[in-house]
Amino acid sequence: MAVADWRYEQGRCGATEFLDKLSSIRELRLAHVAVTDATLKRLAGKDKLEVLDLSGTQVTGSGLAALAKSSDL
């Protein structure tokens, strides 16, 4: 899904709900975005995810544990 598509969808749902729709995402940069441990649970099933930037977020070690099954991350 292209950036333009996300901007279009942004008016219909919140950013975290939008993450549920991304099935084949490989790279996600959430630096300095209001991301929490709960948000990462939505990414747990994204097994194609290779790059995830969480710098400047409120994510803790317990939130990262939800991503342990993401083999390519």
C-alpha positions as CSV (number, residue, x, y, z in Angstrom):
1,M,0.0,0.0,0.0
2,A,1.4,3.4,-1.0
3,V,1.8,6.4,1.2
4,A,-0.9,8.1,-0.7
5,D,-3.3,5.3,0.2
6,W,-2.5,5.6,3.9
7,R,-3.3,9.3,3.7
8,Y,-6.6,8.6,2.1
9,E,-7.4,5.9,4.7
10,Q,-6.2,8.1,7.6
11,G,-9.5,9.9,7.7
12,R,-11.5,6.7,8.0
13,C,-9.6,5.1,10.9
14,G,-6.9,5.7,13.4
15,A,-3.3,4.9,12.6
16,T,-3.2,1.8,14.8
17,E,-6.3,0.4,13.2
18,F,-4.8,1.0,9.8
19,L,-1.8,-1.2,10.8
20,D,-4.3,-4.2,10.8
21,K,-4.9,-3.7,7.1
22,L,-1.2,-3.9,6.2
23,S,-0.6,-7.6,5.4
24,S,2.6,-7.5,3.4
25,I,4.5,-4.6,4.9
26,R,8.3,-5.0,5.0
27,E,9.4,-1.6,6.4
28,L,7.6,0.6,9.0
29,R,9.0,3.8,10.5
30,L,7.2,5.0,13.5
31,A,9.9,7.2,15.0
32,H,8.5,9.9,17.3
33,V,4.9,8.7,16.8
34,A,2.5,8.0,19.7
35,V,3.2,4.3,19.7
36,T,2.9,2.1,22.8
37,D,3.3,-1.5,23.7
38,A,-0.4,-2.1,22.7
39,T,0.3,-0.9,19.2
40,L,3.0,-3.5,18.8
41,K,0.6,-6.3,19.4
42,R,-1.1,-5.3,16.1
43,L,2.2,-5.9,14.4
44,A,2.8,-9.4,15.9
45,G,1.4,-11.2,12.9
46,K,3.3,-9.3,10.2
47,D,5.8,-11.9,9.4
48,K,7.2,-10.1,6.3
49,L,8.2,-7.1,8.5
50,E,12.0,-6.6,8.2
51,V,12.6,-3.0,9.4
52,L,10.9,-1.3,12.3
53,D,11.9,2.1,13.6
54,L,10.6,2.9,17.1
55,S,13.0,5.6,18.2
56,G,11.4,8.3,20.3
57,T,8.4,6.2,21.2
58,Q,7.0,4.9,24.5
59,V,7.6,1.2,23.6
60,T,9.1,-0.9,26.4
61,G,10.8,-4.3,26.5
62,S,7.4,-6.0,27.1
63,G,6.0,-4.4,24.0
64,L,9.0,-5.7,22.0
65,A,8.3,-9.2,23.3
66,A,5.1,-9.2,21.2
67,L,7.3,-9.1,18.1
68,A,9.4,-12.1,19.0
69,K,7.6,-14.3,16.5
70,S,8.5,-11.9,13.6
71,S,11.3,-14.0,12.2
72,D,12.6,-11.5,9.6
73,L,12.6,-8.5,12.0
